[in-house]
C-alpha cells in the first residue's frame, strides 16, 4: 500500500502534469489560458510552469506565471526567485518597460540580495538594448549610462561589473558619434560656428572615445574656413601630439602645410589650454 506522503507526491506530480497539459498547447499552439485559477497550485508548480513557457519562447506567458507567484505567495522565497525571473522573461521578450519595472521592484524589495546586482544589470540593459541608431534621440543612452554606472559603482565585485563597464564605454562612444554626426551636418552646410560647438564637445567631454581624432581634424577644417588660423594650427598640434599615426593627423598636416601653416600651438584659446595640458600629461 502506498503511504500518505508518497501518495501526496504522486498526486502533486499528476496535478502538475494536468496543469502543464491543460493550460496551453504544445509547440506553436495557443497561449496559456489565464482564466485557470492558480491558487490551488504550489509556488513550485507555478514556477515550473513558468519555466516551461520560457523554454518554449513564450516569454509573455512565462512572465505572467512568474508574476502570479509574486501575487499569490508574496513573502515566500519562491516570490523572490520569480520576481527576478519575471524581469528576465520580459527582457528576453523585448518588453523593456515591464522588465525594468520588475527589476526595480526586486532592487527595492531585496537590495542586499545576491541577485540585486543582476536586477540592476537587467535594468540597465532595458535601456542599453534600445540604443541602435546614432540618429535617434539620445535620452535612452543617457539613462543607460546612469544605470550602468550604478552597476559599476554599487556592485564593483559582481560578475556584471565588467560587462557593464564595456557597455558603458560603448554607450559613451555612441553619444560622441551623435555629436560628430550633427557636427558634420553643420560643416557640410558651412554653418561653421555650430559645427565647432559640436566638435568641441567631443574634444572636451568625450575625449576618451574613438571620435576625438576626427573631431580635431574637423576643427582644423572649420577654423580654417573662418580664417581663425591660431585655432586651426593648435588643433593640428594636438592631433600631432596625441594621434600622429592616425589618418586624421595626416589629413590635417596636408591641409595646414598646403597653406604654409605649421602644426603648433598658437594664441591663447581653449585649444591652446588643452594643448598645454596634454603636453603635461594631464589630458587624455
C-alpha positions as CSV (number, residue, x, y, z in Angstrom):
1,X,0.0,0.0,0.0
2,X,1.2,3.5,-0.8
3,X,1.8,5.7,2.3
4,X,0.2,9.1,2.7
5,X,3.4,11.1,2.0
6,X,4.1,9.1,-1.2
7,X,0.5,9.4,-2.3
8,X,0.8,13.2,-1.9
9,X,3.9,13.2,-4.1
10,X,2.1,11.2,-6.8
11,X,-0.9,13.4,-6.6
12,X,1.3,16.5,-6.8
13,X,3.0,15.2,-9.9
14,X,-0.3,14.3,-11.6
15,X,-1.7,17.7,-10.7
16,X,1.4,19.4,-12.3
17,X,1.1,17.3,-15.4
18,X,-2.5,18.2,-15.8
19,X,-1.6,21.8,-15.2
20,X,1.1,21.8,-17.9
21,X,-1.0,20.0,-20.4
22,X,-4.3,21.7,-19.8
23,X,-3.3,25.4,-19.8
24,X,-1.6,25.6,-23.2
25,X,-0.9,23.9,-26.4
26,X,2.4,22.3,-27.3
27,X,4.9,23.9,-29.6
28,X,3.2,26.5,-31.7
29,X,-0.2,26.1,-30.1
30,X,-2.3,28.7,-28.4
31,X,-1.1,30.8,-25.5
32,X,-1.7,29.9,-21.9
33,X,-5.3,30.1,-20.7
34,X,-5.1,32.7,-18.0
35,X,-8.6,32.1,-16.8
36,X,-7.4,28.9,-15.0
37,X,-7.2,29.5,-11.2
38,X,-3.7,29.1,-9.8
39,X,-4.4,29.3,-6.1
40,X,-4.7,25.5,-6.0
41,X,-1.1,25.0,-7.1
42,X,2.1,25.4,-5.1
43,X,4.6,28.1,-5.9
44,X,7.0,25.5,-7.1
45,X,4.4,24.1,-9.6
46,X,3.6,27.5,-10.9
47,X,7.4,28.2,-11.2
48,X,7.9,25.1,-13.2
49,X,5.0,26.1,-15.5
50,X,6.7,29.5,-16.0
51,X,10.0,27.8,-16.9
52,X,8.0,25.5,-19.3
53,X,6.7,28.6,-21.1
54,X,10.1,30.3,-21.1
55,X,11.8,27.3,-22.6
56,X,9.2,27.4,-25.4
57,X,9.9,31.0,-26.1
58,X,6.6,32.2,-24.7
59,X,8.1,35.0,-22.7
60,X,4.9,36.9,-22.1
61,X,3.2,33.8,-20.6
62,X,6.3,33.0,-18.6
63,X,6.3,36.4,-17.1
64,X,2.6,36.1,-16.3
65,X,3.2,32.9,-14.3
66,X,6.2,34.3,-12.5
67,X,4.1,37.3,-11.6
68,X,1.3,35.1,-10.2
69,X,3.8,33.6,-7.8
70,X,4.6,37.1,-6.6
71,X,0.9,37.8,-6.2
72,X,-0.2,34.5,-4.6
73,X,2.9,33.9,-2.4
74,X,4.3,37.5,-1.8
75,X,6.5,36.7,1.1
76,X,8.0,33.4,0.0
77,X,11.4,32.6,-1.3
78,X,9.7,31.5,-4.5
79,X,8.3,35.0,-4.9
80,X,11.8,36.4,-4.8
81,X,13.1,33.9,-7.3
82,X,10.0,34.5,-9.5
83,X,10.5,38.3,-9.5
84,X,14.0,38.3,-10.9
85,X,12.9,35.7,-13.5
86,X,9.9,37.9,-14.4
87,X,12.3,40.7,-15.2
88,X,14.4,38.3,-17.3
89,X,11.4,36.9,-19.2
90,X,10.1,40.4,-20.0
91,X,13.6,41.4,-21.2
92,X,14.0,38.3,-23.3
93,X,10.7,39.2,-24.9
94,X,11.9,42.8,-25.5
95,X,9.2,44.1,-23.2
96,X,11.7,46.5,-21.8
97,X,9.3,48.7,-19.8
98,X,7.9,45.8,-17.8
99,X,11.4,44.2,-17.4
100,X,12.6,47.5,-15.9
101,X,9.6,47.7,-13.6
102,X,10.2,44.1,-12.3
103,X,13.9,44.7,-11.9
104,X,13.3,47.9,-10.0
105,X,10.9,46.1,-7.6
106,X,13.5,43.5,-7.0
107,X,16.1,46.1,-6.1
108,X,13.6,47.9,-3.8
109,X,12.5,44.7,-2.0
110,X,15.8,42.9,-1.9
111,X,18.6,45.4,-2.1
112,X,21.1,43.2,-0.2
113,X,20.3,40.0,-2.1
114,X,22.9,38.4,-4.2
115,X,20.7,38.8,-7.3
116,X,20.3,42.6,-6.8
117,X,23.4,43.2,-9.0
118,X,21.7,41.2,-11.8
119,X,18.5,43.1,-11.3
120,X,20.4,46.4,-11.7
121,X,22.2,45.0,-14.7
122,X,18.9,44.0,-16.3
123,X,17.5,47.4,-15.6
124,X,20.5,49.0,-17.4
125,X,20.1,46.6,-20.3
126,X,16.4,47.6,-20.7
127,X,17.8,51.0,-21.8
128,X,21.0,49.9,-23.4
129,X,19.4,47.3,-25.7
130,X,17.3,50.0,-27.3
131,X,20.3,52.0,-28.4
132,X,20.5,51.1,-32.0
133,X,20.8,54.1,-34.3
134,X,23.0,57.1,-34.0
135,X,20.3,59.3,-35.4
136,X,17.7,58.5,-32.7
137,X,17.1,60.7,-29.6
138,X,19.9,60.1,-27.1
139,X,17.7,60.1,-24.0
140,X,17.9,56.3,-23.7
141,X,21.7,56.5,-24.0
142,X,21.9,58.8,-21.0
143,X,19.6,56.6,-19.0
144,X,21.6,53.5,-19.9
145,X,24.8,55.3,-18.9
146,X,23.4,56.2,-15.5
147,X,22.0,52.7,-14.9
148,X,25.3,51.1,-16.0
149,X,27.3,53.4,-13.7
150,X,25.2,52.2,-10.8
151,X,26.2,48.6,-11.6
152,X,29.8,49.5,-11.7
153,X,29.8,51.7,-8.6
154,X,27.4,49.8,-6.3
155,X,28.3,46.3,-7.3
156,X,32.0,46.5,-8.3
157,X,32.8,43.0,-7.3
158,X,29.9,41.4,-9.1
159,X,30.2,39.3,-12.2
160,X,28.2,42.0,-14.1
161,X,30.6,44.9,-13.4
162,X,33.0,44.1,-16.2
163,X,30.2,43.7,-18.8
164,X,28.6,46.9,-17.5
165,X,31.9,48.8,-17.9
166,X,32.3,47.6,-21.5
167,X,28.7,48.6,-22.3
168,X,29.2,52.0,-20.6
169,X,32.2,52.7,-22.8
170,X,30.2,51.7,-25.9
171,X,27.2,53.9,-24.9
172,X,29.6,56.8,-24.2
173,X,31.1,56.4,-27.6
174,X,27.6,56.4,-29.0
175,X,27.0,59.8,-27.6
176,X,30.2,61.1,-29.2
177,X,29.1,59.6,-32.5
178,X,25.9,61.6,-32.3
179,X,27.8,64.8,-31.7
180,X,30.0,64.1,-34.7
181,X,27.1,63.4,-36.9
182,X,25.5,66.7,-36.1
183,X,28.8,68.5,-36.4
184,X,29.4,67.1,-39.9
185,X,25.9,68.1,-40.9
186,X,26.6,71.7,-39.9
187,X,30.0,71.6,-41.5
188,X,28.7,70.5,-44.9
189,X,26.2,73.4,-44.8
190,X,29.0,75.8,-43.9
191,X,27.5,76.6,-40.5
192,X,30.9,76.7,-39.0
193,X,30.2,78.0,-35.5
194,X,27.5,75.4,-34.9
195,X,29.8,72.7,-36.2
196,X,32.7,73.9,-34.0
197,X,30.5,73.7,-30.9
198,X,29.7,70.0,-31.6
199,X,33.3,69.1,-32.3
200,X,34.5,71.0,-29.2
201,X,32.0,69.0,-27.2
202,X,33.7,65.7,-28.4
203,X,37.2,67.0,-27.6
204,X,36.3,68.3,-24.2
205,X,33.6,65.9,-23.0
206,X,34.2,62.7,-24.9
207,X,38.0,62.7,-25.2
208,X,38.4,59.0,-24.3
209,X,36.2,57.9,-27.2
210,X,37.3,56.8,-30.7
211,X,36.0,60.1,-32.2
212,X,38.4,62.6,-30.8
213,X,41.0,62.5,-33.6
214,X,38.4,63.2,-36.2
215,X,36.8,65.9,-34.1
216,X,40.2,67.7,-34.0
217,X,40.6,67.4,-37.8
218,X,37.1,68.8,-38.3
219,X,38.1,71.7,-36.1
220,X,41.1,72.3,-38.3
221,X,38.7,72.4,-41.3
222,X,36.1,74.7,-39.6
223,X,38.6,77.1,-38.2
224,X,40.5,77.4,-41.5
225,X,37.2,78.2,-43.2
226,X,36.6,81.0,-40.7
227,X,40.1,82.3,-41.1
228,X,41.0,81.5,-37.4
229,X,44.5,80.3,-38.1
230,X,45.7,80.1,-34.5
231,X,42.9,77.7,-33.5
232,X,43.4,75.6,-36.7
233,X,47.1,75.3,-36.1
234,X,46.6,74.4,-32.4
235,X,44.0,71.7,-33.2
236,X,46.6,70.3,-35.7
237,X,49.3,70.4,-33.0
238,X,47.1,68.4,-30.6
239,X,46.5,65.8,-33.3
240,X,50.2,65.6,-33.9
241,X,50.9,65.1,-30.2
242,X,48.2,62.5,-29.5
243,X,47.3,60.9,-32.8
244,X,50.3,61.2,-35.1
245,X,49.8,57.7,-36.5
246,X,46.1,58.4,-37.4
247,X,44.7,59.2,-40.8
248,X,43.2,62.4,-39.4
249,X,46.6,63.8,-38.5
250,X,47.9,63.1,-42.0
251,X,44.9,64.9,-43.5
252,X,45.3,67.9,-41.1
253,X,49.0,68.0,-41.9
254,X,48.3,68.2,-45.7
255,X,45.6,70.8,-45.1
256,X,47.7,73.1,-43.0
257,X,51.0,72.8,-44.7
258,X,49.3,73.5,-48.1
259,X,48.5,76.9,-46.7
260,X,52.0,77.4,-45.3
261,X,50.9,76.9,-41.8
262,X,52.6,74.9,-39.0
263,X,51.1,72.4,-36.6
264,X,51.9,74.2,-33.5
265,X,50.1,75.8,-30.6
266,X,49.4,79.5,-31.1
267,X,47.5,82.2,-29.3
268,X,45.5,81.9,-26.1
269,X,42.3,80.0,-26.8
270,X,40.5,76.9,-25.5
271,X,42.6,74.6,-27.7
272,X,45.9,76.1,-26.6
273,X,44.9,75.4,-23.0
274,X,44.1,71.8,-23.9
275,X,47.5,71.6,-25.7
276,X,49.3,72.8,-22.6
277,X,47.5,70.2,-20.5
278,X,48.2,67.4,-23.0
279,X,51.9,68.2,-23.1
280,X,52.0,68.0,-19.3
281,X,50.2,64.6,-19.5
282,X,47.0,65.9,-17.8
283,X,44.8,65.4,-20.9
284,X,43.8,62.1,-22.5
